Amino acid sequence: MHVFVYSVGALYVILALKLISAGFKTKDYILFVYAWILLIASYYAYGLISWIPLLAAILLNVGIHYSANFQEKMIKESNRSRYKF
């Protein structure tokens, strides 16, 4: 029972990593919706244990998305300031 719950959690982490690599393009929201459908189905089947891995994966996903945007913004700013006279 626990092995199945943790394998479902691992599946959520894999889906979240695919979302990170996809970069939030429009067609990839289907994968996000699919992950939430799996989450709701496993919640009704197994309880709150399966929520923990997906919530961690979503937080990781959002964190990496915003840190990548922040890094890109800082690189653009440094390039602008480098060429000002």
C-alpha positions, 0 to 999 in steps of 0.5 A: 500500500505504502509503496503504491502511494510513494510511486504515485508521489514519484509520478507527480514529481516526474510530471512536475519536472516535465513541466519545468523542462517544458517552460510553461508553454500553452500546450503543456498546461494539459500536462498540468491538468493531468497531474491535478486529475491524478492528484484528486483521484489519488486523494479520494483513493489513498488520503492525504499522504499522496498530497505531500509529494505533489505539493513539494513538486509544485513548490519546486516548479514555481520556485525554479520558474521564478528564479529562472525569470529573475536570473534572466532579468538580472542578466539583461540588466547587467548587459544594459549597464555594461554598454552604457557610456 
